[in-house]
Each structure stands twice: as C-alpha cells, then as structure tokens.
Amino acid sequence: MTKALIRHAVREDFETLLEIDEASFPGGVAYNANELAYFMNRDGAETLVAEQAGEIIAFLIMEVHRNRRTATLITLDVREDHRRSGYGTLLMKRAEETLRDYGVEVYDLQVDIKNRNAVRFYNKHGFTVVRTLPKYYANGNDAYLMVKELERA
C-alpha cells in the first residue's frame, strides 16, 4: 500500500488543490476557485490531503451534516500520474475513520455516470447506487447518487 502523510489542508494548499481539481475533471464538473473555496469553508467541511515528499498528490473534501448522522463526500481528486496507486483509498479510509468518530452512520456522494473508473472505485469501497440524478452537472451530465452505511467502530 502507498505510504503518504494524510493531513488537514491549510490555506496555503488552496492553489494546488484548485490545480488538481481542474486537471481531474472536465469543464462543467471541475470546480472554479469560488466553488472550491465555498465547499472547503462550509460548516462541517473537512479537507484532507495526501502528501508524498512534500507534494500534494490527492485531496478529499467531505461535509458532516448538522444532524451529525450523515455526511457527503464533496470531491476526491488524485493527480492523474498517481491514480491507482492507493492515495484515494488512503484518503477514503482516513475520512471514514473521522466520520465514525463523529458518529456518522450514512455517507453519500454524487459521481458522473460517465466516470466509470470512479463508479468502480466507490463500489469497491462499499458505496451503492441508489438513484440517477438527471443533468446534475453544469455540462449536462447525469450523476449517480451513491450511499454507504458506515459500521460502528
């Protein structure tokens, strides 16, 4: 398994995270600077980064909802040249540990139905498709709403 430092993002990471997001997703799916800042700074939001040798390789934004029993994975981005190297899995594991500590029972996400690799990744990590969200993205693409029930620690 890949070894990396998993830590909370700091303000100085923002431009790097924006670059990774823009490189990870097509227009209409990638966040612009205002959107990324909005999601990172929402109440209940946490941004985790995976760092290797001082370089940010991947990041994840999640939001714990006010009821504290549910959470949403906002985005999981991995630099293209580091995909399938375990960084996404490391971030998912750390995120789920954090969510369990908060008492979260159900974790959801939206994923572009055309992003088959991401759908497979989330299936592998225990998420199941519960419905299709028509024209969810600004580019007109549909999304799957996927859900995972978290086991108690």
Residue pairs with C-beta under 8 A, 6 or more apart in sequence:
1 86
1 89
1 90
2 52
2 85
2 86
2 87
2 90
3 52
4 50
4 51
4 52
4 57
4 87
4 90
5 50
5 51
5 52
6 48
6 49
6 50
6 51
6 90
6 91
6 94
7 48
7 49
7 51
8 46
8 47
8 48
8 49
9 17
9 40
9 47
9 48
9 49
9 59
13 47
13 49
13 56
13 59
14 36
14 37
14 40
16 56
17 36
17 40
17 47
17 49
17 56
17 59
17 77
18 31
18 33
18 36
20 56
20 58
20 59
20 77
20 78
20 79
21 30
21 31
21 36
21 75
21 77
22 30
23 79
23 80
24 30
24 77
24 78
24 79
24 80
25 31
25 77
26 139
27 139
28 137
28 138
28 139
28 140
28 141
29 112
29 137
29 138
29 139
29 141
31 39
31 75
39 45
39 61
39 63
39 74
39 75
40 47
40 61
42 63
43 66
44 63
44 64
44 65
44 66
44 71
45 61
45 62
45 63
45 74
46 61
46 62
46 63
46 64
46 95
46 98
47 59
47 60
47 61
48 59
48 60
48 62
48 91
48 94
48 95
48 98
49 56
49 58
49 59
50 56
50 57
50 58
50 59
50 78
50 87
50 90
50 91
51 57
52 82
52 87
57 78
57 79
57 82
57 87
58 76
58 77
58 78
58 79
58 82
58 87
58 88
58 91
59 75
59 76
59 77
59 91
60 73
60 75
60 76
60 77
60 91
60 92
60 95
61 73
61 74
61 75
62 71
62 72
62 73
62 74
62 95
62 98
62 99
62 107
63 71
63 72
63 74
64 70
64 71
64 99
64 102
64 104
65 71
65 72
68 102
68 103
68 104
69 103
69 104
69 105
69 106
70 104
70 105
70 106
70 107
70 108
71 99
71 102
71 104
71 106
71 107
71 108
72 107
72 108
72 109
73 95
73 107
73 108
73 109
76 88
76 91
76 92
78 85
78 87
78 88
83 117
88 121
89 125
92 125
96 107
96 150
97 153
99 107
99 150
100 150
100 151
100 152
100 153
101 153
104 150
105 149
105 150
106 147
106 148
106 149
106 150
107 127
107 147
107 148
107 149
107 150
108 145
108 146
108 147
108 148
109 122
109 127
109 145
109 146
110 133
110 136
110 143
110 144
110 145
110 146
111 118
111 119
111 122
111 143
111 144
111 146
112 118
112 136
112 137
112 141
112 142
112 143
113 119
113 132
113 141
113 142
113 143
113 144
114 141
119 129
119 144
119 146
122 146
125 148
126 148
127 146
127 147
127 148
128 146
128 147
128 148
129 144
129 145
129 146
130 145
130 146
130 147
131 144
131 145
132 142
132 143
132 144
132 145
133 142
133 143
133 144
133 145
134 142
135 141
135 142
136 142
136 143
137 143
